[in-house]
């Protein structure tokens, strides 16, 4: 069982792309766990051309922001390793890298709910 959850930019866009209640789904899977967002993800969202990026940025600020010198997927993986956390993403390349390092993955299934790797 992870001790926390780390969100990447892909995860923060899910509620707006698929009408997913992120808080409710994470609570259903794990109960109350701390949720972290790498500071670099805020930059990614701020510079994103996705029409939902502003809303995702506002959502990100609800969670604990973790300062990191890493960027992109490296920041997500570093924070997950430091905090014994699972990562919520649908990014196939990142999922592959997370599994290589045995970091638990949470994904969107059927555009309606989240599923987690076996722990």
C-alpha positions in Angstrom: 0.0 0.0 0.0 1.5 3.4 -1.0 1.9 6.1 1.6 1.0 8.9 -0.8 0.1 9.6 -4.4 2.0 11.8 -6.9 0.1 13.4 -9.8 1.6 14.2 -13.2 0.2 16.8 -15.6 -1.7 14.0 -17.4 -3.5 13.0 -14.1 -4.5 16.6 -13.4 -6.2 16.9 -16.8 -8.2 13.7 -16.4 -11.1 15.3 -14.4 -11.7 17.8 -17.2 -11.3 15.4 -20.1 -13.3 12.6 -18.7 -15.5 14.1 -15.9 -13.6 12.1 -13.3 -13.8 13.0 -9.6 -10.2 12.6 -8.7 -10.6 13.1 -5.0 -13.4 10.6 -4.7 -11.6 8.0 -6.8 -8.4 8.3 -4.9 -10.3 8.1 -1.6 -12.2 5.0 -2.9 -8.9 3.3 -3.7 -6.7 4.3 -0.7 -8.8 6.2 1.9 -7.1 9.4 3.0 -3.6 9.6 1.6 -1.5 12.8 1.0 -1.4 13.8 -2.7 1.6 15.6 -4.1 2.3 17.5 -7.3 5.9 18.3 -8.4 6.5 22.0 -8.9 7.7 21.2 -12.4 4.2 20.0 -13.3 2.8 23.5 -12.5 5.2 24.8 -15.1 4.1 22.2 -17.6 0.5 23.1 -17.2 1.1 26.8 -17.3 2.9 26.4 -20.7 0.4 23.8 -22.0 -1.8 24.5 -25.0 -4.5 22.1 -23.7 -7.8 23.9 -23.3 -8.1 22.4 -19.8 -4.7 23.3 -18.6 -5.8 26.4 -16.6 -8.4 24.4 -14.7 -5.9 21.6 -14.1 -3.4 24.2 -12.8 -6.1 25.4 -10.3 -6.8 21.8 -9.3 -3.1 21.2 -8.8 -2.9 24.0 -6.2 -5.4 22.1 -4.0 -2.7 19.5 -3.4 0.7 19.7 -1.7 3.3 21.2 -4.1 6.7 19.7 -3.8 9.7 21.8 -5.0 12.0 19.8 -7.2 15.1 20.5 -9.3 14.0 17.7 -11.7 11.6 18.2 -14.6 8.9 16.2 -16.3 8.7 12.5 -15.6 12.0 12.5 -13.6 10.4 14.8 -11.0 7.4 12.6 -10.7 9.5 9.5 -10.2 11.9 11.1 -7.7 9.1 12.3 -5.5 7.4 9.0 -5.7 10.6 7.2 -4.6 11.3 9.7 -1.8 7.8 9.4 -0.4 7.0 5.8 -1.0 4.1 6.9 -3.2 2.1 5.6 -6.2 1.9 7.7 -9.3 -1.4 8.5 -11.1 -0.8 8.8 -14.9 -2.0 7.4 -18.2 1.4 8.3 -19.9 2.5 5.0 -21.4 6.2 5.9 -21.5 6.1 7.0 -17.8 4.2 3.9 -16.8 7.0 1.8 -18.3 9.7 3.7 -16.4 7.7 3.5 -13.1 7.2 -0.3 -13.4 11.0 -0.8 -14.1 11.6 0.9 -10.8 8.8 -1.0 -9.1 6.8 2.3 -8.3 3.1 1.5 -8.1 1.0 2.9 -10.9 -2.6 4.2 -10.8 -4.4 4.5 -14.2 -7.7 5.6 -15.6 -9.8 2.7 -16.8 -12.9 3.0 -19.0 -12.7 6.8 -18.8 -14.7 6.6 -15.5 -12.6 5.2 -12.7 -9.1 4.6 -11.4 -7.3 1.3 -11.0 -4.1 0.6 -9.2 -1.4 -2.0 -9.7 -1.2 -4.8 -7.2 1.0 -3.7 -4.3 
